[in-house]
Every structure is written in structure tokens, then in C-alpha cells.
Amino acid sequence: MRKKLEGNGLWESSRMMLPEHHRTIQKANRELDPKPQPELDEQEMEKIGDALYRSWEERLPIKLYLYDPYEEPVVEGVVDQVDALRWRIRVDGCWFDLRKLVRLEGP
């Protein structure tokens, strides 16, 4: 007769995984394989600058895709302010670094 907790014990007898364990495993896997930051060419930077200016001037919504080595953060809103000296913009009251900008959808 075989006992329930033989061999690998608890893991063999349990088929359920808690959400906390699942998130921890996913986080560990992401940390093993960070993605590099893509570089934007001059033409793409010019298009982004034009879209940011139009969003600021005409109060049009935009969608910013920012760089993060493990996630894909997306910011949606209207440009409130541009700080060219510090390479950042304020969208709906929050500041974002323009050097982290990967892609932009909008006007």
C-alpha cells in the first residue's frame, strides 16, 4: 500500500496552485529573461514629438507605451505639460520619462 505523501510528498498529492504561488512563479520567470530597450530612430522620434505637441495643444488623448524590462506599461490620457530640459511629460497629472517611451498611439 502506498502512502499519499510519499516521494515528493505534498506536491504529488496536491493539484491546486494558489494565485500567490502562480504570481511568484511568473515573476521569477520574467526576472530571468529581461527584454532590452528598443532604440527609436530620428523619424520615429519626430512623429512622437508631433503627436505629443498635438495632444498638448488640442487636448487630444494619446496612448504611451513605456519601456520596462519585465512588463509593458501603457499610459492613456492627455498631455498636460512638456518639460524638454528634463525629457519628461505630464499626462493627466503624472510625470513620465520620455527616454522610456517605446511607442505612441494618438493624434
N, C-alpha and C positions, 0 to 999 in steps of 0.2 A: 504494500500500500504506500502511495506517495503522498507526502505532506504538502500542503498548499504553499508554504513558504520555503520550499527547497530551492536550491540553485541560486537564482537571482532574487529570491525572496519576494518582497513586496511588489517589485516591478513586474514580475511574471504573473502575479495574481491580480494586478490592477490594470484595467484597460482604459481608465479615465485619466485625463490630464487637466489639472486646474488651469484657469486662464492666466494666473500669475506665472505658472511654470512655462506656459506656452510663450508669453511675452518675454520672459527671461531668455529662453532659448533663441527666439527671433533676434533679440538684442545682441546676444553673443555672436550669432552668425553674421549680423551686419557689421559688427566691430572687426571681424576677421577680414572683411573684404571692403575697405572704404573705396569709394569711387573718386577719381581725380576731378579737379575743377576744369571744365572746358574753357577754352580761351575764345573770346569774341574778336572777330576781325573789324577793321575800320568801318566797313559798310554797315555791319550789324549794329555797331555802337552808334552810328549816325541815325539809323532807323529808331533805335531805342530812345535816343535823345529827343528826336522829333515827337515820338509818342508821349514821352513824359511831359514835354512842353505843352502839347495839345491837351493832355489830361489836366494839367495845372490851369491853363488859360481858359479852356471851355468847360471845365468841371465835368469831364467825361470819365467814366470808370475804366480802370485797367486791371490786368491780372499779371502779377510779377511772379516769376519762378526763380527762387533763390537757390544758391549752392549750399549744400550740406553733405558731408561725406557719407552719411547713412540714411538720410531722409530726402524728401522732395518738398520743401516748404513752398506754399503758394499763398500770396497776399493779394487780396482783391480790395479795390477801393479807388478813391480819387486822390490825386497828388495835391497836398496842401502847401508844401514848401520844398524848395530845392536849395541845398547847401553845397555849392560847387567846390568850395575850399576844402571841405571835409569829405567829399564824394559820398553824400548821403541825401536821401529824400524822406519826406514825411508823408505818409499815406494814412489818412483817417486818424491822425494824432500820434502815430508811432513812427519812429525813425528806422530806416533800413539802409545798410551799406550798399552803395552802387557797385562796389567791387565784387559782391556776392551775387549779382544779377546774372542769370544764365539765359533767360528768355523772357519776352514780354508779349502779351496779347492785349490789344486795345485799339484806340483810335488811330 
